Amino acid sequence: MESPGETVRKVLLNAAHIRGSIEGISGTDVDLNLLEEGNNEEEE
């Protein structure tokens, strides 16, 4: 059984790969905000 820290590390590594794929396809920077509270600009 893996530790919670190992699980978080794997999730962040996968997210980095996904981010790289999205940026490569779209040609723009992507901010996934995984470790911070999101900024919901749509809600006013």
PQR file with spaces between the fields and no chain letter, atoms N, CA, C, O and H, PARSE charges and radii, in Angstrom:
ATOM       1  N    MET     1       0.850   -1.194    0.000 -0.4000 1.5000
ATOM       2  CA   MET     1       0.000    0.000    0.000 -0.0000 2.0000
ATOM       3  C    MET     1       0.882    1.239    0.000  0.5500 1.7000
ATOM       4  O    MET     1       1.833    1.333    0.776 -0.5500 1.4000
ATOM       5  N    GLU     2       0.563    2.189   -0.875 -0.4000 1.5000
ATOM       6  CA   GLU     2       1.377    3.395   -0.947 -0.0000 2.0000
ATOM       7  C    GLU     2       0.937    4.412    0.097  0.5500 1.7000
ATOM       8  O    GLU     2      -0.202    4.416    0.563 -0.5500 1.4000
ATOM       9  H    GLU     2      -0.210    2.112   -1.505  0.4000 1.0000
ATOM      10  N    SER     3       1.877    5.264    0.440 -0.4000 1.5000
ATOM      11  CA   SER     3       1.575    6.323    1.398 -0.0000 2.0000
ATOM      12  C    SER     3       0.779    7.428    0.703  0.5500 1.7000
ATOM      13  O    SER     3       0.823    7.541   -0.522 -0.5500 1.4000
ATOM      14  H    SER     3       2.803    5.261    0.062  0.4000 1.0000
ATOM      15  N    PRO     4       0.054    8.242    1.472 -0.5600 1.5000
ATOM      16  CA   PRO     4      -0.684    9.368    0.863  0.2800 2.0000
ATOM      17  C    PRO     4       0.238   10.303    0.081  0.5500 1.7000
ATOM      18  O    PRO     4      -0.149   10.834   -0.960 -0.5500 1.4000
ATOM      19  N    GLY     5       1.450   10.501    0.581 -0.4000 1.5000
ATOM      20  CA   GLY     5       2.402   11.369   -0.124 -0.0000 2.0000
ATOM      21  C    GLY     5       2.770   10.825   -1.485  0.5500 1.7000
ATOM      22  O    GLY     5       2.912   11.588   -2.439 -0.5500 1.4000
ATOM      23  H    GLY     5       1.765   10.069    1.426  0.4000 1.0000
ATOM      24  N    GLU     6       2.929    9.502   -1.591 -0.4000 1.5000
ATOM      25  CA   GLU     6       3.249    8.875   -2.865 -0.0000 2.0000
ATOM      26  C    GLU     6       2.072    9.015   -3.835  0.5500 1.7000
ATOM      27  O    GLU     6       2.275    9.243   -5.027 -0.5500 1.4000
ATOM      28  H    GLU     6       2.814    8.882   -0.815  0.4000 1.0000
ATOM      29  N    THR     7       0.864    8.881   -3.334 -0.4000 1.5000
ATOM      30  CA   THR     7      -0.324    9.040   -4.177 -0.0000 2.0000
ATOM      31  C    THR     7      -0.409   10.466   -4.714  0.5500 1.7000
ATOM      32  O    THR     7      -0.684   10.665   -5.898 -0.5500 1.4000
ATOM      33  H    THR     7       0.699    8.696   -2.365  0.4000 1.0000
ATOM      34  N    VAL     8      -0.178   11.451   -3.862 -0.4000 1.5000
ATOM      35  CA   VAL     8      -0.219   12.855   -4.286 -0.0000 2.0000
ATOM      36  C    VAL     8       0.855   13.113   -5.333  0.5500 1.7000
ATOM      37  O    VAL     8       0.610   13.816   -6.314 -0.5500 1.4000
ATOM      38  H    VAL     8       0.045   11.290   -2.901  0.4000 1.0000
ATOM      39  N    ARG     9       2.035   12.554   -5.135 -0.4000 1.5000
ATOM      40  CA   ARG     9       3.128   12.731   -6.082 -0.0000 2.0000
ATOM      41  C    ARG     9       2.726   12.181   -7.454  0.5500 1.7000
ATOM      42  O    ARG     9       2.982   12.814   -8.478 -0.5500 1.4000
ATOM      43  H    ARG     9       2.234   11.983   -4.338  0.4000 1.0000
ATOM      44  N    LYS    10       2.103   11.013   -7.470 -0.4000 1.5000
ATOM      45  CA   LYS    10       1.671   10.415   -8.732 -0.0000 2.0000
ATOM      46  C    LYS    10       0.589   11.255   -9.414  0.5500 1.7000
ATOM      47  O    LYS    10       0.618   11.431  -10.632 -0.5500 1.4000
ATOM      48  H    LYS    10       1.895   10.499   -6.638  0.4000 1.0000
ATOM      49  N    VAL    11      -0.351   11.767   -8.645 -0.4000 1.5000
ATOM      50  CA   VAL    11      -1.415   12.608   -9.209 -0.0000 2.0000
ATOM      51  C    VAL    11      -0.824   13.871   -9.829  0.5500 1.7000
ATOM      52  O    VAL    11      -1.216   14.261  -10.929 -0.5500 1.4000
ATOM      53  H    VAL    11      -0.375   11.623   -7.656  0.4000 1.0000
ATOM      54  N    LEU    12       0.113   14.513   -9.133 -0.4000 1.5000
ATOM      55  CA   LEU    12       0.712   15.736   -9.655 -0.0000 2.0000
ATOM      56  C    LEU    12       1.557   15.455  -10.893  0.5500 1.7000
ATOM      57  O    LEU    12       1.581   16.264  -11.820 -0.5500 1.4000
ATOM      58  H    LEU    12       0.431   14.196   -8.239  0.4000 1.0000
ATOM      59  N    LEU    13       2.244   14.324  -10.918 -0.4000 1.5000
ATOM      60  CA   LEU    13       3.030   13.954  -12.089 -0.0000 2.0000
ATOM      61  C    LEU    13       2.119   13.713  -13.287  0.5500 1.7000
ATOM      62  O    LEU    13       2.417   14.162  -14.393 -0.5500 1.4000
ATOM      63  H    LEU    13       2.224   13.666  -10.165  0.4000 1.0000
ATOM      64  N    ASN    14       1.018   13.011  -13.074 -0.4000 1.5000
ATOM      65  CA   ASN    14       0.050   12.788  -14.156 -0.0000 2.0000
ATOM      66  C    ASN    14      -0.540   14.101  -14.631  0.5500 1.7000
ATOM      67  O    ASN    14      -0.721   14.304  -15.831 -0.5500 1.4000
ATOM      68  H    ASN    14       0.776   12.646  -12.175  0.4000 1.0000
ATOM      69  N    ALA    15      -0.842   14.996  -13.697 -0.4000 1.5000
ATOM      70  CA   ALA    15      -1.403   16.303  -14.064 -0.0000 2.0000
ATOM      71  C    ALA    15      -0.405   17.103  -14.894  0.5500 1.7000
ATOM      72  O    ALA    15      -0.792   17.804  -15.830 -0.5500 1.4000
ATOM      73  H    ALA    15      -0.695   14.832  -12.722  0.4000 1.0000
ATOM      74  N    ALA    16       0.874   17.001  -14.555 -0.4000 1.5000
ATOM      75  CA   ALA    16       1.903   17.706  -15.328 -0.0000 2.0000
ATOM      76  C    ALA    16       1.953   17.171  -16.756  0.5500 1.7000
ATOM      77  O    ALA    16       2.118   17.943  -17.701 -0.5500 1.4000
ATOM      78  H    ALA    16       1.188   16.432  -13.795  0.4000 1.0000
ATOM      79  N    HIS    17       1.814   15.869  -16.919 -0.4000 1.5000
ATOM      80  CA   HIS    17       1.807   15.282  -18.261 -0.0000 2.0000
ATOM      81  C    HIS    17       0.571   15.715  -19.040  0.5500 1.7000
ATOM      82  O    HIS    17       0.656   16.024  -20.228 -0.5500 1.4000
ATOM      83  H    HIS    17       1.680   15.242  -16.152  0.4000 1.0000
ATOM      84  N    ILE    18      -0.571   15.736  -18.369 -0.4000 1.5000
ATOM      85  CA   ILE    18      -1.812   16.175  -19.023 -0.0000 2.0000
ATOM      86  C    ILE    18      -1.689   17.634  -19.428  0.5500 1.7000
ATOM      87  O    ILE    18      -2.071   18.011  -20.535 -0.5500 1.4000
ATOM      88  H    ILE    18      -0.640   15.485  -17.404  0.4000 1.0000
ATOM      89  N    ARG    19      -1.156   18.455  -18.527 -0.4000 1.5000
ATOM      90  CA   ARG    19      -0.974   19.880  -18.830 -0.0000 2.0000
ATOM      91  C    ARG    19      -0.084   20.056  -20.045  0.5500 1.7000
ATOM      92  O    ARG    19      -0.385   20.859  -20.928 -0.5500 1.4000
ATOM      93  H    ARG    19      -0.846   18.148  -17.627  0.4000 1.0000
ATOM      94  N    GLY    20       1.013   19.310  -20.097 -0.4000 1.5000
ATOM      95  CA   GLY    20       1.916   19.405  -21.237 -0.0000 2.0000
ATOM      96  C    GLY    20       1.231   19.018  -22.531  0.5500 1.7000
ATOM      97  O    GLY    20       1.458   19.640  -23.568 -0.5500 1.4000
ATOM      98  H    GLY    20       1.258   18.658  -19.380  0.4000 1.0000
ATOM      99  N    SER    21       0.394   17.997  -22.476 -0.4000 1.5000
ATOM     100  CA   SER    21      -0.337   17.568  -23.674 -0.0000 2.0000
ATOM     101  C    SER    21      -1.318   18.650  -24.125  0.5500 1.7000
ATOM     102  O    SER    21      -1.406   18.951  -25.315 -0.5500 1.4000
ATOM     103  H    SER    21       0.208   17.492  -21.632  0.4000 1.0000
ATOM     104  N    ILE    22      -2.049   19.228  -23.187 -0.4000 1.5000
ATOM     105  CA   ILE    22      -3.018   20.279  -23.523 -0.0000 2.0000
ATOM     106  C    ILE    22      -2.299   21.489  -24.106  0.5500 1.7000
ATOM     107  O    ILE    22      -2.748   22.065  -25.097 -0.5500 1.4000
ATOM     108  H    ILE    22      -1.978   18.983  -22.220  0.4000 1.0000
ATOM     109  N    GLU    23      -1.175   21.874  -23.487 -0.4000 1.5000
ATOM     110  CA   GLU    23      -0.429   23.027  -23.990 -0.0000 2.0000
ATOM     111  C    GLU    23       0.134   22.745  -25.377  0.5500 1.7000
ATOM     112  O    GLU    23       0.152   23.630  -26.233 -0.5500 1.4000
ATOM     113  H    GLU    23      -0.811   21.405  -22.683  0.4000 1.0000
ATOM     114  N    GLY    24       0.592   21.520  -25.601 -0.4000 1.5000
ATOM     115  CA   GLY    24       1.130   21.171  -26.913 -0.0000 2.0000
ATOM     116  C    GLY    24       0.071   21.213  -27.993  0.5500 1.7000
ATOM     117  O    GLY    24       0.335   21.667  -29.107 -0.5500 1.4000
ATOM     118  H    GLY    24       0.578   20.802  -24.906  0.4000 1.0000
ATOM     119  N    ILE    25      -1.123   20.745  -27.678 -0.4000 1.5000
ATOM     120  CA   ILE    25      -2.210   20.738  -28.660 -0.0000 2.0000
ATOM     121  C    ILE    25      -2.737   22.147  -28.901  0.5500 1.7000
ATOM     122  O    ILE    25      -2.965   22.545  -30.043 -0.5500 1.4000
ATOM     123  H    ILE    25      -1.338   20.376  -26.774  0.4000 1.0000
ATOM     124  N    SER    26      -2.930   22.898  -27.821 -0.4000 1.5000
ATOM     125  CA   SER    26      -3.563   24.218  -27.960 -0.0000 2.0000
ATOM     126  C    SER    26      -2.573   25.325  -28.308  0.5500 1.7000
ATOM     127  O    SER    26      -2.959   26.347  -28.875 -0.5500 1.4000
ATOM     128  H    SER    26      -2.745   22.575  -26.893  0.4000 1.0000
ATOM     129  N    GLY    27      -1.303   25.125  -27.973 -0.4000 1.5000
ATOM     130  CA   GLY    27      -0.310   26.160  -28.232 -0.0000 2.0000
ATOM     131  C    GLY    27      -0.376   27.313  -27.251  0.5500 1.7000
ATOM     132  O    GLY    27       0.212   28.365  -27.503 -0.5500 1.4000
ATOM     133  H    GLY    27      -0.990   24.295  -27.513  0.4000 1.0000
ATOM     134  N    THR    28      -1.081   27.142  -26.131 -0.4000 1.5000
ATOM     135  CA   THR    28      -1.172   28.189  -25.113 -0.0000 2.0000
ATOM     136  C    THR    28      -0.836   27.612  -23.741  0.5500 1.7000
ATOM     137  O    THR    28      -0.861   26.397  -23.544 -0.5500 1.4000
ATOM     138  H    THR    28      -1.559   26.287  -25.926  0.4000 1.0000
ATOM     139  N    ASP    29      -0.525   28.484  -22.807 -0.4000 1.5000
ATOM     140  CA   ASP    29      -0.256   28.057  -21.434 -0.0000 2.0000
ATOM     141  C    ASP    29      -1.552   27.675  -20.738  0.5500 1.7000
ATOM     142  O    ASP    29      -2.600   28.274  -20.982 -0.5500 1.4000
ATOM     143  H    ASP    29      -0.504   29.471  -22.966  0.4000 1.0000
ATOM     144  N    VAL    30      -1.475   26.674  -19.869 -0.4000 1.5000
ATOM     145  CA   VAL    30      -2.640   26.195  -19.137 -0.0000 2.0000
ATOM     146  C    VAL    30      -2.313   26.231  -17.655  0.5500 1.7000
ATOM     147  O    VAL    30      -1.235   25.793  -17.253 -0.5500 1.4000
ATOM     148  H    VAL    30      -0.624   26.187  -19.671  0.4000 1.0000
ATOM     149  N    ASP    31      -3.217   26.742  -16.838 -0.4000 1.5000
ATOM     150  CA   ASP    31      -3.040   26.773  -15.390 -0.0000 2.0000
ATOM     151  C    ASP    31      -4.087   25.867  -14.767  0.5500 1.7000
ATOM     152  O    ASP    31      -5.275   26.191  -14.777 -0.5500 1.4000
ATOM     153  H    ASP    31      -4.092   27.098  -17.164  0.4000 1.0000
ATOM     154  N    LEU    32      -3.652   24.720  -14.218 -0.4000 1.5000
ATOM     155  CA   LEU    32      -4.602   23.752  -13.687 -0.0000 2.0000
ATOM     156  C    LEU    32      -5.044   24.057  -12.260  0.5500 1.7000
ATOM     157  O    LEU    32      -6.069   23.535  -11.823 -0.5500 1.4000
ATOM     158  H    LEU    32      -2.687   24.457  -14.210  0.4000 1.0000
ATOM     159  N    ASN    33      -4.306   24.887  -11.514 -0.4000 1.5000
ATOM     160  CA   ASN    33      -4.676   25.270  -10.145 -0.0000 2.0000
ATOM     161  C    ASN    33      -5.005   24.064   -9.266  0.5500 1.7000
ATOM     162  O    ASN    33      -6.059   24.032   -8.632 -0.5500 1.4000
ATOM     163  H    ASN    33      -3.473   25.312  -11.868  0.4000 1.0000
ATOM     164  N    LEU    34      -4.114   23.074   -9.221 -0.4000 1.5000
ATOM     165  CA   LEU    34      -4.387   21.878   -8.430 -0.0000 2.0000
ATOM     166  C    LEU    34      -4.133   22.077   -6.937  0.5500 1.7000
ATOM     167  O    LEU    34      -4.755   21.418   -6.104 -0.5500 1.4000
ATOM     168  H    LEU    34      -3.257   23.100   -9.736  0.4000 1.0000
ATOM     169  N    LEU    35      -3.232   22.976   -6.606 -0.4000 1.5000
ATOM     170  CA   LEU    35      -2.858   23.135   -5.206 -0.0000 2.0000
ATOM     171  C    LEU    35      -3.415   24.400   -4.573  0.5500 1.7000
ATOM     172  O    LEU    35      -3.199   24.643   -3.386 -0.5500 1.4000
ATOM     173  H    LEU    35      -2.727   23.512   -7.283  0.4000 1.0000
ATOM     174  N    GLU    36      -4.122   25.199   -5.340 -0.4000 1.5000
ATOM     175  CA   GLU    36      -4.685   26.431   -4.818 -0.0000 2.0000
ATOM     176  C    GLU    36      -6.181   26.450   -5.040  0.5500 1.7000
ATOM     177  O    GLU    36      -6.698   25.758   -5.918 -0.5500 1.4000
ATOM     178  H    GLU    36      -4.298   25.001   -6.304  0.4000 1.0000
ATOM     179  N    GLU    37      -6.870   27.238   -4.249 -0.4000 1.5000
ATOM     180  CA   GLU    37      -8.311   27.388   -4.455 -0.0000 2.0000
ATOM     181  C    GLU    37      -8.540   28.107   -5.766  0.5500 1.7000
ATOM     182  O    GLU    37      -7.910   29.129   -6.039 -0.5500 1.4000
ATOM     183  H    GLU    37      -6.450   27.800   -3.537  0.4000 1.0000
ATOM     184  N    GLY    38      -9.424   27.585   -6.566 -0.4000 1.5000
ATOM     185  CA   GLY    38      -9.662   28.156   -7.886 -0.0000 2.0000
ATOM     186  C    GLY    38     -10.289   29.533   -7.830  0.5500 1.7000
ATOM     187  O    GLY    38     -10.927   29.912   -6.848 -0.5500 1.4000
ATOM     188  H    GLY    38      -9.935   26.754   -6.344  0.4000 1.0000
ATOM     189  N    ASN    39     -10.093   30.266   -8.903 -0.4000 1.5000
ATOM     190  CA   ASN    39     -10.674   31.593   -9.054 -0.0000 2.0000
ATOM     191  C    ASN    39     -11.838   31.470  -10.028  0.5500 1.7000
ATOM     192  O    ASN    39     -11.626   31.354  -11.235 -0.5500 1.4000
ATOM     193  H    ASN    39      -9.575   29.958   -9.701  0.4000 1.0000
ATOM     194  N    ASN    40     -13.039   31.492   -9.528 -0.4000 1.5000
ATOM     195  CA   ASN    40     -14.225   31.326  -10.361 -0.0000 2.0000
ATOM     196  C    ASN    40     -14.647   32.674  -10.916  0.5500 1.7000
ATOM     197  O    ASN    40     -15.499   33.352  -10.342 -0.5500 1.4000
ATOM     198  H    ASN    40     -13.212   31.586   -8.547  0.4000 1.0000
ATOM     199  N    GLU    41     -14.047   33.061  -12.036 -0.4000 1.5000
ATOM     200  CA   GLU    41     -14.354   34.356  -12.637 -0.0000 2.0000
ATOM     201  C    GLU    41     -15.749   34.403  -13.229  0.5500 1.7000
ATOM     202  O    GLU    41     -16.321   35.480  -13.397 -0.5500 1.4000
ATOM     203  H    GLU    41     -13.354   32.511  -12.503  0.4000 1.0000
ATOM     204  N    GLU    42     -16.305   33.227  -13.551 -0.4000 1.5000
ATOM     205  CA   GLU    42     -17.641   33.185  -14.144 -0.0000 2.0000
ATOM     206  C    GLU    42     -18.713   33.570  -13.147  0.5500 1.7000
ATOM     207  O    GLU    42     -19.752   34.104  -13.534 -0.5500 1.4000
ATOM     208  H    GLU    42     -15.840   32.352  -13.414  0.4000 1.0000
ATOM     209  N    GLU    43     -18.482   33.310  -11.880 -0.4000 1.5000
ATOM     210  CA   GLU    43     -19.482   33.609  -10.844 -0.0000 2.0000
ATOM     211  C    GLU    43     -19.335   35.053  -10.407  0.5500 1.7000
ATOM     212  O    GLU    43     -18.266   35.463   -9.955 -0.5500 1.4000
ATOM     213  H    GLU    43     -17.638   32.876  -11.566  0.4000 1.0000
ATOM     214  N    GLU    44     -20.393   35.817  -10.539 -0.4000 1.5000
ATOM     215  CA   GLU    44     -20.353   37.217  -10.092 -0.0000 2.0000
ATOM     216  C    GLU    44     -21.555   37.532   -9.274  0.5500 1.7000
ATOM     217  O    GLU    44     -21.705   38.661   -8.806 -0.5500 1.4000
ATOM     218  H    GLU    44     -21.262   35.484  -10.906  0.4000 1.0000
